[in-house]
Amino acid sequence: MTESNPTRRLQKERVGEVISDKMSKTIVVRVERRVAHPRFKKIITRYSKHYAHDEKEVASVGDTVRIREMRPLSRLKRWTLVEVVQKSVQPAAVAA
């Protein structure tokens, strides 16, 4: 009954924007998806918010990140940070 490559459940991956990083080792990611309206067929944008684990705290607000589904870590966290796809452009601080 041993197999050389056991079948594993595919893990979902999403790309979204970090909208909050105020928690310790946790980021909130907004994922955008575009769907057709069921009745009028107009393309509309839907958003979903995911809490993701950021072990090294590398992501900041405005970054585009890739997250992967995993086992539950807390009441809300079911995703983990895979990589920061693009860092946000922060304006330079003005010296007084």
Secondary structure, DSSP 8 states (H G I E B T S, - for coil): ---SS-------EEEEEEEEEEETTEEEEEEEEEEE-TTT--EEEEEEEEEEE-TT----TT-EEEEEE-S--SSSEEEEEEEEEE----------
